[in-house]
Amino acid sequence: MLTVVSQTWALLLGVGLLMICNGMLGTVLGVRAGIEAFSTTVTGLILTGYFVGFFAGSILTPRMIARVGHVRVFAALASISSAATLVHAYWVDPAVWFAMRVVVGFCYSGLYATAESWLNEATTNDNRGQLLSIYMIVQFGGIAAGQAMLSVIDPATALAFVFISILLSIGMLPLLLSATRQPSFESVRPIGLKELYRASPLGFLGAIVMGTIMASYYMMVPVWGVQVGLSVDQIALTMTVAYLTVCACQFPIGRLADRYDRRAIMVLTMTASCLLAAATALFGEDRFWLMVALVALTGGTMMPLYALILAHVNDYVAPEKMVSAGGTLVLLFGIGAIAGPLLSAQVMERAGSAAFFWWLAALAAGFVAFVLWRMARRAALPVGEQTTYVPFTQSATPYTVSLTTDWEDQDQFAFDFHDTTEDATSPETG
């Protein structure tokens, strides 16, 4: 473990600082929009901009990396993102904020892709699992630390944006000044939507639904907090606990997903999410600590589902197509993520703040119904033939998948991908 850290500390430190900045900026904007009296619909539109940019970046930045290399792309995108963050501070205008969120989302998509493909180059089959574990801890820890920063930096002032910009600029230095060898790069070409749907209808729809849920949760919970009268410190505490709970829930859910039918675990966790979200809507505004627990547990049971969906898709695609399948899932996730804050804002605008968690409960219930229908349509894959569950944050790119795959030992995946009780190539049975 120490050897792995000594070889990749610059990359991990840079990623950690980036995650602090990204986690903090999203929450600052949600809180600040309430302070500026933006409508819920306008706030949702602003926050959606990040995923519009992330979606575009997932398509375009790999070409940039292939053309000019990791170092130049990383430095350029970090610089642009730092400048865009400062623009938020001095042009408090919904249209400007939306445009800057698009820019920041685009930049972060490229930053994550660059860092993750760089990490992949630094791994071997002996340390791949250790490095991925450390990487996920750094990601979740960075996001949680970003939320905690709101307790000491007032989001109502320009200082919050200036601090994020400075930290983002500093985050470039460990990676750019280290002696880490720049990796070779091969752009990921996603598999077709039709091919992915035939392999796994559940994965196809699940990626869209989880994009909607995850973007709604992470972006709109701070907005909900402002509307129900929470202070900045209370919102910061709630989001910090929520991210830590999500991190803590990833691993036990993952162990269950590797031992039993993944779809049964999806039903179990999303049913719990539905009940917890409904409880938050009913009781969450009355008692602060009960609200914190309910919000955090709602996220903790919902958020691991994206990684579960990716693992489920990998069960039904050939090993050489896993990274490409991850690329297609990112695109589908992006579609849902773009819609999530917009739909959530409309629900809150029309039905009040409490309707936000009813909306999340309805999404969870609908997803459970679809999974149960798929379970009736397709027999479970034997547990011994399942790939390994790997936790991801909402910022995962296709290159994270490459960190999970032992390309030199693909015999462990050498089973007949169409050996099910039904024809897996049929849209009705796949």
Steps between C-alpha positions, in 0.01 A plus 500: 500500500780743588671421170183577308455831680865599453469443126174686451482754783510799264209369296297415811571836667400684185178300470421559867534878461287492185227309684503751787452783250229327299304385803520840662408698188181305431373550854607867512300573186190324634515700822597828333216471247258493792668802657469686170128407487526313171191292433526126546459444127781744418722340765433156355590626153826649627601181677409293193768689308771294668365177353449656158871583501597165648303322228674700227838456663466123516477505121752770406781499756635152410575641154683791659709267714585282200607807303712703747559271798396472864711779650383775267136399518507469878665842544273671248175360641599572861589859407172553315302351787681724750415809294137392453466459877604861553244618246227365728613741769489822299212444257207386711266434211312176421603494133866558585491240776344244267767565238776467760353177633511360146866604476586353840319174419686471171833562673440254781403226257839543336684531831353174629566319172859624498569406861333160477675396179825618661428290808424203279847529348652497850329176603604140464293189556661473844392841627192579291251422775694690765534808282132501410405476868727792586368698204138456608583599859673813368198584284240457772722664761563798276131556430415471872780743590361746247164497676664554838679809366166682488502513879798737493449687170187706444340414162330841498834668425745486211755340732348154451557514125845651537599224742379230260688661212824520699470140620428384146812674373706343778348162414678506164846531652563155653423325174668748265818528706540132580724261313206273417536362150236620255305198378411395153137563419234315309162665464202295616245438228163424661304202377173581326184573694318215326777254587499607863122477521503149358768397748324655799169693485528541876843663468380724216199640684670482839781734391246764396297464819808512722625808316168666579506392864865574573501843335174589676633391837844656490396828338156562648532391864681830585222689320242303697692584818479873428127474434424320826697758697828324578801717576817478291671305779210256517504448122877447508466245781215320324691469174822393674319223687320403180821455301667306780193275525508437127865401530429269795209329323687428177704212634239294691258536209780396269572186704134402485492568126792263446338220701139512381297588193582867439142575406375378838745737669375782275145429609601485867702822503262703284200390705685625807577823313134545410389458862776728633423773246131482591591522869713806428207666324270422794725564800825655374411865550406469868811366675847590377695190599224270378508692172877459471473126559215454252663710226833323545348150500288583196818588314693210648254246367441669163844611387677160478248391236695651209800281578263205541356571156847516347591167661174350370575620146853359521346162580351493151762659275831355383807604703650696212182709484473589870668839469294583192183396681603732782530780244147441376368488857664838565310644204170353625577615853564849360157508334334420831726740691410789271131434556527437877542850648256647247227250585567529873479878481166480321365263764612729782372811322154354449449286811731645766828396659367179656411372153871466420539187711165365381644538149809300596277236661295474181813454286625229735162323498483510121848357471414217742197413289711485185766280667233259621363480147849425363548229762184334371630523143854372547658238722770610741862459395686251722684685774831341403477657154435853622771764465616685809305799631711818515378819672480823300407858566270695272810640326622165367617493137553201270865496603406404856381170355847428366633521856275209595591264219783251496570504127787252529282233654174495309450125541319576824228657285502227236143377509228494240338842516183370339466189715177598672158348501398744228670653195701793637514661155128561497378839626219320679730263688838673525 
